[in-house]
Amino acid sequence: MSETVSLCAFLVIVLVPVIARAQDRYFSKWFNRVDHTQAEQPHWITPLATTTPRLEEEFRYDIFWQTNAKGITTENYGGSKGLELIPAEKLELILSPPPYIVHNNPAIRDGFGDFSFLGKYRIFSSNEEHGNYILTAFVGMTLPTGSHNNGARHAVITPTIAYGKGISHFDVQGTFAVGLPTSDTNLLGRTYTWNNAFQYHVFGKLWPEVELNSTFLQNGKNDGKKQNFVTPGLVLGRFHVSKRLGLSVGGGYQIATTRFHLTNHNAILSIRFPF
C-alpha cells in the first residue's frame, strides 16, 4: 500500500510541472497558431446568412427581424452566434449562447432559444497567392434549452460541407447541411439547407453580396416543401480597433422567391469583433 502511495506521489511531483509547462506553451502560442492557420486560407469576409468555410477567431452578435404571413415580426437577439475560437490548426469551435426571442404577439411568450455549438475541420485550403479556395466540414448540435417553447423539442445534429472559391475580387462561399433531429423525426422532419453567398470586394473595406438561401423540408407537417430567399446585403470591414481587435458590420434583407415560405421580408444585422 505504501509503495502505491509513494508511486502516486512521485508521478504527481513529476507530471504536474510537465503538464503546467505544456499548458503555458499552448496558451502562449495561441495567437501565433491562429495567425498561421488563417494565413493558409483565403481572407474573404464572413457572409451574413451563409456560414463561412474559413476558420475565424471572433465574437459575433446578430439580430434578425422575421415577418410571418400575418405580418407579425419576430425579433431574434443573438441569432445563435457567439464566440468563435481556433484551438488547433485546421480546427474551429463556435459556442453560441441562447438567443432571446421577442414575438410581438401577446399569445406567445418571449424567451430564450436553444444553446448550440459547432465544430469546423478545414480539409484543405489555399490563400489568394496559391489558388484561393477552401473546403471544410462542420458538425453542429442544437440543444433543447429554450424557454416557453422558444426552441426545438429535441436536440438536432447538423453535419455540413462548406466550400469557397475566389477569383480576383470576386468569391463564392457555400454550405450544404442536413438537420437531423435525435427523436420524433416523423413529426419534426429533416431540413436540407443549401446556402450560397456571392461577394465582391471593392474599395478595401466594402463587401457587397447576394445570397441564395434554400431550405428543403422532409417529413413533418411541411414534408416535400421548399423555401428560398434572395438576400442582398453589404458587409463593412475589417476595421482596426486596437492591437488584434477588429470590427466588421453587415446588414441584409431576405426576400422570399418561392410560393411556400414561413417568413418574408426579413432583416439581418451582424456585428463581429475578430481578434
C-alpha positions in Angstrom: 0.0 0.0 0.0 2.8 2.4 1.0 4.6 1.6 -2.3 1.5 2.6 -4.3 1.1 5.8 -2.4 4.8 6.6 -3.0 4.4 5.9 -6.7 1.4 8.1 -7.0 3.1 10.9 -5.1 6.2 10.6 -7.4 4.0 10.7 -10.5 2.2 13.8 -9.2 5.5 15.6 -8.4 7.0 14.7 -11.8 3.9 15.2 -14.1 2.2 18.3 -12.7 5.1 20.6 -13.6 5.3 19.0 -17.1 1.6 19.5 -17.7 1.7 23.0 -16.4 4.6 23.9 -18.8 2.7 22.3 -21.7 -0.3 24.4 -20.9 1.8 27.5 -20.7 3.3 26.8 -24.1 -0.1 26.0 -25.6 -1.7 29.3 -24.5 1.4 31.5 -25.0 1.5 30.3 -28.6 -2.3 30.7 -29.2 -2.3 33.7 -31.4 0.8 32.5 -33.4 -1.2 29.4 -34.1 -4.3 31.4 -35.1 -2.2 33.6 -37.4 -0.5 30.7 -39.1 -3.8 28.9 -39.6 -5.5 31.9 -41.1 -2.6 32.7 -43.4 -3.1 29.4 -45.2 -6.7 30.2 -46.2 -8.4 33.0 -48.2 -9.1 36.3 -46.5 -12.7 36.9 -47.6 -15.3 38.4 -45.2 -17.8 36.2 -43.5 -21.3 36.4 -45.3 -24.5 37.4 -43.5 -26.5 34.2 -43.5 -24.1 31.6 -45.0 -21.6 30.2 -42.6 -18.1 30.7 -43.9 -15.9 27.7 -44.6 -13.0 29.9 -43.3 -11.7 29.5 -39.7 -12.3 32.6 -37.7 -11.5 33.8 -34.2 -14.0 36.4 -33.2 -17.1 37.3 -31.2 -20.3 37.7 -33.3 -23.7 39.1 -32.4 -26.6 39.1 -34.9 -30.1 40.4 -34.8 -32.9 39.1 -37.0 -36.3 40.6 -37.8 -38.5 37.9 -39.3 -42.1 38.7 -40.6 -44.6 35.9 -40.8 -47.6 35.5 -43.1 -49.8 37.5 -40.7 -47.4 40.5 -40.8 -46.1 40.0 -37.3 -42.4 40.5 -36.8 -40.4 38.3 -34.5 -37.1 39.7 -33.2 -34.2 37.4 -32.6 -31.4 38.9 -30.4 -28.2 36.9 -30.7 -29.0 35.0 -33.9 -27.4 31.8 -32.5 -24.0 33.4 -32.9 -21.3 33.8 -30.3 -17.7 33.0 -29.5 -15.5 31.5 -32.3 -12.1 30.1 -31.4 -9.3 28.3 -33.2 -7.9 25.9 -30.5 -5.7 24.0 -33.0 -4.6 24.3 -36.6 -7.4 23.5 -39.1 -9.9 23.4 -36.2 -12.5 25.9 -35.1 -15.1 25.7 -32.3 -18.1 28.0 -32.1 -20.1 28.4 -28.8 -23.5 30.1 -29.3 -25.4 31.1 -26.2 -29.2 31.0 -26.5 -30.7 34.0 -28.4 -33.5 36.0 -26.9 -36.7 35.9 -29.0 -39.4 38.6 -28.9 -42.6 37.6 -30.7 -44.6 40.9 -30.5 -47.6 38.7 -30.1 -49.5 38.6 -26.7 -50.5 35.0 -27.4 -46.9 33.8 -27.5 -44.4 34.2 -24.6 -41.0 35.7 -25.2 -37.9 33.9 -24.0 -34.6 32.3 -24.7 -33.9 29.9 -27.5 -31.6 26.9 -27.7 -27.9 26.7 -26.9 -25.8 25.4 -29.8 -22.2 24.7 -30.7 -20.4 24.0 -34.0 -17.1 22.3 -34.8 -15.3 23.0 -38.1 -12.4 21.0 -39.6 -10.7 22.5 -42.6 -10.0 19.7 -45.1 -7.8 21.8 -47.4 -7.3 25.4 -48.4 -5.1 27.8 -50.3 -4.7 31.6 -49.8 -5.0 34.2 -52.6 -1.4 33.7 -53.7 -1.8 29.9 -54.2 -5.2 29.1 -55.6 -7.8 31.0 -53.4 -10.1 28.1 -52.4 -11.2 26.2 -49.3 -13.1 23.0 -48.3 -14.3 22.5 -44.7 -16.5 20.0 -42.8 -18.8 21.0 -40.0 -20.7 19.2 -37.3 -23.2 21.3 -35.3 -25.6 20.5 -32.4 -28.5 22.4 -31.0 -29.7 21.5 -27.5 -33.3 22.0 -26.5 -32.7 24.6 -23.8 -35.3 27.1 -25.0 -37.9 28.5 -22.6 -41.6 28.8 -23.2 -41.5 26.8 -26.4 -38.9 29.1 -28.0 -36.6 26.2 -29.0 -36.7 22.8 -30.6 -38.4 19.8 -28.8 -35.3 17.6 -29.2 -31.6 18.0 -29.9 -30.7 18.5 -33.6 -27.4 17.3 -35.1 -26.3 19.1 -38.3 -23.4 17.7 -40.5 -22.3 20.2 -43.1 -19.9 20.5 -46.0 -18.7 24.0 -46.8 -16.7 25.3 -49.8 -15.4 28.5 -51.3 -13.5 29.8 -54.4 -12.2 33.2 -55.2 -11.2 34.8 -58.5 -9.6 38.2 -58.2 -12.1 40.5 -56.2 -15.0 38.0 -56.5 -15.7 35.0 -54.3 -18.4 32.5 -53.7 -18.9 30.7 -50.3 -21.4 28.0 -49.8 -22.7 25.3 -47.5 -24.9 22.2 -47.7 -26.3 20.9 -44.4 -28.7 18.3 -43.1 -30.6 18.9 -39.9 -31.2 15.6 -38.1 -33.5 15.6 -35.0 -32.4 13.0 -32.5 -36.1 12.0 -31.9 -39.6 12.4 -33.4 -38.2 12.8 -36.9 -41.7 12.0 -38.4 -43.1 15.0 -36.5 -40.2 17.5 -36.6 -38.9 16.5 -40.1 -35.4 16.8 -41.5 -34.2 20.0 -43.1 -31.7 20.2 -46.0 -30.2 23.7 -46.3 -28.2 25.0 -49.2 -26.7 28.4 -48.9 -24.5 30.3 -51.4 -23.1 33.8 -51.0 -21.7 35.7 -53.9 -19.4 38.6 -52.8 -17.3 41.3 -54.5 -14.6 43.1 -52.7 -14.3 46.8 -53.5 -12.7 50.0 -52.1 -10.8 48.0 -49.5 -13.5 47.7 -46.8 -16.7 47.1 -48.8 -18.1 43.6 -49.4 -21.4 43.8 -51.3 -23.1 40.4 -51.6 -26.1 38.5 -52.8 -27.0 35.2 -51.1 -29.3 32.4 -52.1 -30.7 30.7 -49.0 -32.7 27.5 -49.8 -34.3 25.0 -47.4 -35.8 21.7 -48.4 -38.2 20.0 -45.9 -38.6 16.3 -45.5 -41.2 14.6 -43.1 -43.1 16.6 -40.6 -46.1 18.9 -41.4 -44.2 20.6 -44.3 -43.0 17.4 -45.9 -41.9 18.0 -49.5 -42.0 21.8 -49.4 -39.1 24.2 -50.3 -38.5 27.8 -49.4 -35.9 30.1 -51.0 -34.7 33.6 -50.1 -32.6 36.0 -52.1 -30.6 38.1 -49.7 -28.8 41.2 -50.9 -26.5 42.7 -48.3 -23.4 44.6 -47.5 -20.6 43.9 -45.0 -18.1 46.6 -44.0 -14.7 45.7 -42.6 -12.4 44.7 -41.3 -11.7 47.9 -39.3 -8.8 48.0 -36.9 -9.9 48.9 -33.3 -6.9 48.1 -31.0 -4.0 45.7 -31.2 -5.5 42.4 -32.5 -9.1 43.6 -32.1 -11.1 44.5 -35.3 -14.7 45.3 -36.2 -17.0 44.2 -39.1 -20.6 45.3 -39.5 -23.1 44.0 -42.1 -26.8 44.2 -43.0 -29.1 42.4 -45.4 -32.7 41.9 -46.4 -34.2 38.5 -47.2 -36.9 38.2 -49.9 -38.8 35.0 -50.4 -38.9 33.8 -54.0 -41.0 30.6 -53.5 -44.7 30.3 -53.0 -44.2 28.5 -49.7 -42.3 30.5 -47.1 -42.6 30.6 -43.3 -41.3 34.2 -43.2 -40.6 37.0 -45.7 -39.0 40.5 -45.8 -36.5 39.6 -43.1 -33.8 42.0 -42.0 -30.4 41.0 -40.7 -27.8 43.0 -38.7 -24.5 41.4 -38.0 -21.7 42.7 -35.7 -18.4 40.9 -35.4 -15.2 41.6 -33.4 -12.4 39.5 -34.9 -9.2 39.1 -32.7 
